[in-house]
Amino acid sequence: MKQLLTLVIAILLSVAQTQAQKKKDNMETQVKENKVFKAPEFNVKDWIDANGNKTDQVKLSDFDGKFKVVYCFQSWCPGCHSVGLPNLQKMVNALEGNDKVAFVAIQTVFEGHHANTYDKMVETQKKYDLKIPFGHDAGDDGESRSNFMSNYQTGGTPWFVLIDQHNNVVFADFHLNVDAAIEVLKNIK
């Protein structure tokens, strides 16, 4: 019986150590995956300007020398409406008039193409009264995975991508501490 108990304890310790090592490995992988990289072109075809009017394709170079905040959403995404868009609204309002920071929102469609349409993107801009460019990206054929998602390796919506003045992606994730981000962005020179 004592040998059996010793064996069970050894197995449990081994499992606990393996789980701890997996957590450590996952954290190291996340750090490696979140390394800074050069921002690819947006590659989004359909855009509206800050006033909701159809406009030419917005490009990364349109914001040269500025810190760029890109918010990815889908119109049918509950988290986008309950957290993401209100956080974007908070950031845009807090940094109004700061010409060193540019904001862009992109509907990065990867599912529900019938619901996450160009028209829904326009409605979303109006609903939140966001006076920033909005893009609609449903892939090259309008029915596949968003080009932006593929190029920037985003994991869904809501998603924030922060691109520095030298076009390096310095943050890309679901979770953004908006208050901390606002404080950092207020000090961008």
N, C-alpha and C positions, 0 to 999 in steps of 0.2 A: 504494500500500500504506500509506504514511504517513497519507494522508487517511482511509483505512478504519480504521486503528488509532485515530486521533484521534476519529473518529465513534463507535467502540465505547466508548472511554473516556468520551466526553461522555454517551452513553446510559447507561452504568453509573453515572456520577455523578448523572445525573438520576434514575435509579431509586432510588439510595441516598438522595438528598435527599427524594424523594417518600415513601419508606418511613419515613424519620425524621420527616417532617411528619405522616404518618398516625399514628405512635406518639404524637407530641406531641398531636395532635388527640384521639386516643383517651383519653389521660391527662386532658386538659382536660374531655372529655365525662364521664369517670368522676367527676371532682371535682364537676362541675355536677350529675350524677345523684345523688351522695351528699350533697347538701345536706340540712340539717336540715329536717324537715317535721312538721306536727302529726300525731300518731298517730290514725288512724281507730279506730273501735270494732273489737274483735276479730271480731265477727260469726260466732262459732263456736257451733253449737247443742249439741253433745254433749260433756259434761265428766264427769270423775271428780275427786274431791277428793284431798288428799294421802294418804289412806288407801285409795284405790282404789274408793271408793263413788260411785255416780252422784250428781251434784249439779246444782244450777241452773246456768244459763248464767253463765259467768265474764265479767265486764266490766272494761274498763279502769279504770272508776271504783272498782272493788273495791280498787285499789292506789293511791288518791290519795296524793300526797306521797311516794311511794316510787319508787326507781329500779327499772325493770322489765327483766328479762332474759327474752326469749322465744326458745325454741329450737324450730325447725321440723324435722321429720323425717318419714320414711316407714319403716314397719317392715321393708320389704324392701330398704332402701338400705344397701349395704355400708359406705359412708363414714360413715353415721349411726352404725353400730355400732362401726366401728374407730376413729373419731376424735371425731365430734360428741357422742355420748352419754357417752363417757368424759370428755370435756372439760366437759360440763354437770355431770356427777357431781363432778368436781374442784372446779368453781366453787361448787356447792351446799354441798359439804362444807367448803370453805375459808371460806365466808361464813355458816355455820350460826350462828344466834342474832343475826345482824345484821338488825334490824327495819326498816332503811332500804332494804333490797334485797328484791325479790320475784322469784320464778322461776315461769315457766310453760312447759310444753312442749305443742306442738300438732302433731299428725300432719296435715300439709298435703298432702292427697292430690291429685295431679294426673295420676296414671297408676296402672295396676295396682289399680284399685278392688277387685277380687276378692281381692287379697292384703293390701292396706293397710286393714284393717277396724277397726271399733271394738274388737273382741276382741283384735286384735293390739296396739292401742294400750294396752289394759289390761295385756297380757303384758309390753310394753316397760317400763311403769312398775315392775312387780314385778321384772323381770329386773335392772334397774339400781338397785332399792331407792331410787327417787327419791320423796321425800315432798313432792311439789309437785303442783299441779293439772295435769292432762293433758286436752287437748281433741282431739276427732276432727273434722276438717273436710274433707268430701268434696263441698263445694258445697251449695247449697240443696236439690238433688234427690238428694244422696248418690252421684251418679255423674258429677259434672263437676269443674271446677277449684275448688280450695280458695278460699273467700271471703277468708281471711287473705292468701293469696298474691296475689290480685288487688288487694286493698286496700293491701297493704304493698309491692307490686311486688317480691316476692322472686323469686329466680332458680332455685329448686329446693331440694334438701336435700343435706346438712345446711346449715342457715342460722341465723345468730344475728341477732336484732333487739334493740337496746338502746334503751330509752325512758327519758328522764330524768324527774325529779320533776314537771316541768311538761308532761308528755305530748308531748315532742318526740322524734321518732326521731332519734337521734344516731349510730347505726351500724346497718348492715344489709348482711351479706355472708356468703359461704361461709367466709372465712378470718378467724379471730379469734385473736389472741395471748392465750391464756387466762391465762397468768401475769401479763401486763401488765394485763389486764382485772381480775383478782382484786385486784391492788395498787390500782388506781384505785377499785374498788368498796369496798374496805376503808376508804377515806377519805371515802366519801359521808356527808354530814351531813344 
